[in-house]
Amino acid sequence: MKPVINSSFTKVDYNQIATARPAWWALKVPNFVWLAMIMMATAALSFSTLTREKAEARSAQTAYSQTQGRAQQTQAENERLTSEIKRLKGNSRASRQAVRDRLNYVRPNEIIVSIR
């Protein structure tokens, strides 16, 4: 078998290693410019999020208004039907007329003529 040298025990000559040089522009950009870029990016993200949330809140308000309008219409319809039920329960002539109109019932002595 061939002897293998463990890399942790090898000697390194640091004079022969080429040092990596950073890019020329990285040294010329001051730290406050990096900080300003980060803050502007954060502000732009915050602004876009705020704009989107305002649009969603506006659409939710519109949906709420529509639902509230439908609820008021339904409440008015319920009140109308309640008053009609009370009227029909109190007046037998009105109830007979409603049955004839809605269910097409006839009296025993009536004659129906259908026109086509």
C-alpha positions as CSV (number, residue, x, y, z in Angstrom):
1,M,0.0,0.0,0.0
2,K,1.0,3.5,-0.7
3,P,1.5,5.8,2.2
4,V,-1.0,8.7,2.2
5,I,-0.2,12.1,3.7
6,N,-2.9,13.5,5.8
7,S,-3.6,17.1,4.7
8,S,-3.9,18.4,8.3
9,F,-0.2,17.5,8.9
10,T,1.3,19.0,5.8
11,K,3.3,22.1,5.9
12,V,2.1,25.1,3.9
13,D,4.3,27.7,2.4
14,Y,2.2,30.9,2.6
15,N,4.6,32.8,0.4
16,Q,3.8,30.7,-2.6
17,I,0.0,31.1,-2.3
18,A,-1.5,33.7,-4.5
19,T,-3.8,36.0,-2.5
20,A,-7.2,36.5,-3.9
21,R,-7.8,40.2,-4.6
22,P,-11.3,41.6,-4.2
23,A,-13.0,43.2,-7.2
24,W,-11.9,46.7,-7.9
25,W,-15.4,48.2,-7.3
26,A,-16.0,46.4,-3.9
27,L,-13.3,48.5,-2.3
28,K,-14.6,51.8,-3.6
29,V,-18.2,51.5,-2.4
30,P,-18.4,53.0,1.2
31,N,-20.4,51.3,3.9
32,F,-23.0,54.0,4.1
33,V,-23.9,53.4,0.4
34,W,-24.5,49.7,1.1
35,L,-26.7,50.7,4.1
36,A,-28.6,53.2,2.0
37,M,-29.2,50.6,-0.7
38,I,-30.6,48.1,1.9
39,M,-32.8,50.8,3.4
40,M,-34.2,51.8,0.0
41,A,-34.9,48.1,-0.8
42,T,-36.7,47.7,2.5
43,A,-38.7,50.9,1.9
44,A,-39.7,49.8,-1.6
45,L,-40.9,46.4,-0.3
46,S,-42.8,48.1,2.5
47,F,-44.5,50.5,0.1
48,S,-45.5,47.7,-2.3
49,T,-46.9,45.7,0.6
50,L,-48.8,48.7,1.9
51,T,-50.3,49.4,-1.5
52,R,-51.4,45.8,-1.9
53,E,-53.0,45.8,1.5
54,K,-54.9,49.0,0.8
55,A,-56.3,47.5,-2.4
56,E,-57.4,44.4,-0.6
57,A,-59.0,46.4,2.2
58,R,-60.8,48.5,-0.4
59,S,-62.2,45.3,-2.1
60,A,-63.2,43.9,1.3
61,Q,-65.1,47.1,2.1
62,T,-66.9,46.9,-1.3
63,A,-67.8,43.2,-0.6
64,Y,-69.1,44.2,2.9
65,S,-71.2,47.0,1.5
66,Q,-72.7,44.7,-1.1
67,T,-73.5,42.0,1.5
68,Q,-75.0,44.6,3.8
69,G,-77.3,45.8,0.9
70,R,-78.4,42.3,0.2
71,A,-79.1,41.7,3.9
72,Q,-81.3,44.9,4.0
73,Q,-83.2,43.7,0.9
74,T,-83.7,40.3,2.5
75,Q,-85.0,41.9,5.7
76,A,-87.4,44.1,3.7
77,E,-88.7,41.0,1.8
78,N,-89.1,39.1,5.1
79,E,-91.1,42.0,6.6
80,R,-93.3,42.0,3.5
81,L,-93.9,38.3,3.6
82,T,-94.7,38.5,7.3
83,S,-97.3,41.2,6.8
84,E,-98.8,39.2,3.9
85,I,-99.0,36.0,6.1
86,K,-100.7,38.0,8.8
87,R,-103.2,39.4,6.3
88,L,-104.0,36.0,4.8
89,K,-104.4,34.4,8.3
90,G,-106.8,37.2,9.3
91,N,-109.0,37.3,6.2
92,S,-110.5,34.1,4.8
93,R,-111.6,35.9,1.6
94,A,-108.0,37.0,0.9
95,S,-106.6,33.6,1.6
96,R,-109.1,32.0,-0.9
97,Q,-108.1,34.5,-3.5
98,A,-104.4,33.9,-2.9
99,V,-104.9,30.1,-3.3
100,R,-106.8,30.6,-6.5
101,D,-104.2,33.0,-7.9
102,R,-101.1,31.0,-6.9
103,L,-102.2,27.4,-7.1
104,N,-104.7,27.8,-9.9
105,Y,-107.6,26.4,-7.8
106,V,-111.2,26.9,-8.9
107,R,-114.5,26.9,-7.1
108,P,-116.8,23.9,-7.7
109,N,-119.1,26.0,-9.9
110,E,-116.5,27.8,-12.0
111,I,-115.8,27.0,-15.6
112,I,-112.2,27.4,-17.0
113,V,-111.7,28.4,-20.6
114,S,-108.1,28.1,-21.8
115,I,-107.0,30.2,-24.7
116,R,-104.1,29.1,-26.8
